[in-house]
């Protein structure tokens, strides 16, 4: 599904990504962990075509990232730190707008279903500018999946969410996985990573320093490996 070879990214004479080699299969849920400045969000931005790599090759669903950006953009949903919503619009208006951009059939029906799925049907026609952080994030989740993407990129998706919103987000990720969606999530939340991801990548200084399967939601294993690789504690 995603194949990366020799990926580097340099900015302002600083090498942010230092030769990433990575292969991710369709349907995997992958968490990327690491300290601030490790290159996690930069990797996600390269994959989502927001920034260009300096060197290396990225293939997504058999398409070359440099040559097939338009086709690749149709394949993924992206949830960055900002919601990307228009705050003067309602959830319905926002989701219909993005649905139409992606060519969704009957976008109003799809939008209404998603607002219900994220638990905000009562606020379907209220302006987003009046929403709390948690409510905005719920609609942003719906925006990211309005076109039922084959790949989902999430950058710190649980930050600032209440328990209800966390549960909704996790349910969305799990339900997308059942449909075969590949999810890559940058996070500092080890508990949520263990809860929903089946593979863990640990990054440090622009490199992947560990890559392992996580079985039975083993949070202790995750913590031990992180401390060993990042903090030097065994």
N, C-alpha and C positions, 0 to 999 in steps of 0.2 A: 504493500500500500504506500509506504513512505520509505524511500531509500536515500540516505545521505552519505556522501563520500568526500572526505577532505575539506569540509566546510570551514571557512574562516570568515571573520568579519573584523575589519579594522576601521576605527573612527578616531580622528584627531591624533594620529600616530600611536594609538593604543590598540592592541590586539585584544578584542573582546571575546571572539570565538577562535579557538586554537586547534583546528583540525578535528572537527566532529565527524565521526563515522557512526552511523546509526541506521537500523532497519526496524520498522514497526509494521506489524501485520494488521490486516483489516480486522476490526472488532476488538482490538486491544484497548484497555484503559490504562494510560501511562501517566504517572505523576513525576514531575521534575522538581527535585528538591536541591537546596544549596544556599549558601550565604548570600547576602546582598553583593551584587557585583560579579556573581559567578557566570553570568551570561544567559540565564534562564529565559528572561523576557525577550532578549535579543534573538535567541533561537526561535522563539514563538513568532516574533515579528518577521523573521526571514521566511518561515514556513507559510505565513499568512500574506506574503507578498508586500508587506508594508515597507520593508527595507531590503536592499539588494545585498547579497553576499559579496565578499571580496574575491574569494576563490572557492573552488569546490563545485560539486554537482548535487542537485536535489531533484529527485524524481518522485512525483506524487501520482499514484494510480497510472503509472506508465508515461506520464507527461513530464517534460522537462520544465522546471520552474522558470528558467530564464526565457524560454521560447513560447510557453503556453499559459501565460498568467491569466488571461481571460477565462479559459476553460477551467483552470484550477480554482479560480475564485468562486465558481459555481458549486464546487464540491464541498466547501467548508463553511462552518459558522464560527464566528469569532466573538469572544466576550472579553474585552480588555478591561482596564481599570475604569475607564469612562463608559457610560451606558450606550453612547451613540444615539440616544433617543432625542427627539425634538420636544423640548419641555412644554411648549405651548399646545402640543397635540395631545389627544387622549390616547390610552393604550390601543383602542381600536384603530384610530387614525394612523398611529405609528406603525402598527403591525400590517395594516393594509398597504401602507406606502412601501414598506420593505418587501412584503409579499409580492407586490406588483413588480418591483425591481428584479426579483428572482423569477418572475413568470409563474408564480403559484396559481394553480387553478382555484377559482372561487376564494380569493384572499380574505374576503370578509368572514366567510364561514371558518376558515382556518384561524384567523385572528381571534374570533370569538371563542373557539375551542381552546386555544392556547391561554387566553386570559382566564378562562375557567380552570384550566389545568394548573396554573400558578396561583390560584386562589384569590383572584381579584375581580370576579365578575361584577360585583357591586360597584366597582369603580371604572367600568368599561368605557364610559364617556366623559370621565373627569380629566382635566389637564394634568399631565405628568408633573408639572412644576409644583403642584400641591402635595406630591407624594413624599413619604419618608424614604431614607436611603434603602431600606429593605424592600419597600414596594417597588422602587425604581429598578432595583436589581432583579426582582422577579420578572418585570416586563422586559428587561434587557436579556434575560435568559430566553424568554419567549421569542424575542427578536432574533437571537442567534440560531434558533432552530426552526424558524418559520418556514423555511424551504426544505426541511427534513434533510440536512446535510449528511454526507457520508463521513465527514471528519469534523470534529468539534475541538476548537482551541480555546482554552480557558486560562486567563491570567489572574491569579489570586481571586477566584470566584466567590470564596466564602467570607472574604473580608467585610466586616461591618454588618453581617447578616444576623438576624435573630434565629432562634432554633427552628421556628416554623419555616422560614425561608431556606435554611440549610437543608432541612428535610425535603423540601420541594425540589431544590437543585439536585440533590443526590438521587431522588427518584427519577428526575428527568434524565440524568446521566445513565442510570441503570436501564431505564426503558429504551434509551437510544442504543445502548450496547446490545440489547436483545434484538434490535433491528439490524445489527451489524455495523453500527457507527463506531469509528475509531475516535477515541478521546485522548487528548494530550493536555494535561493540566499542570500549570506552574503553581506551586503552593508552598506556604510555610506551615500549613496546618497538617501536621503528621497524622492526627486522628482521622481527619476526613480523607487523607490520602489512603490510609489503611482501610478505611471503610468502603471505598468505592473503586480503588485501582488494583489491578492485578499485576502491575509491573512498575518498578521504581527505578528512576534514573537519578543519580546524585552528581551534581556539577560543582566544580571548584576551579577557579582561575581559568574559565573559558573551556574547560575540558570535562568530559564525562569520566568520572573516577570510579563509578560503580553502576551496575546495571543488573537487576535481579528480579525474579518473580516473587510476589508476596502471596503466600498461601494462608488461608484461614485468618485473614485480617490480623496478622501478627505484628502488632504495634511495637512490641519489645524488640523484635528482630530489626525492624526499621530504625528504631532509635539507636540500637547497638551499631548498626552499619554506618549510620550517619555520624555518630560520634567518632568512630574509627577513621572514617575517610576525611571528615571536615575538621574535627576538633583534635584528632590524634589521640583519642582516648580509647583504650581497648578494655 
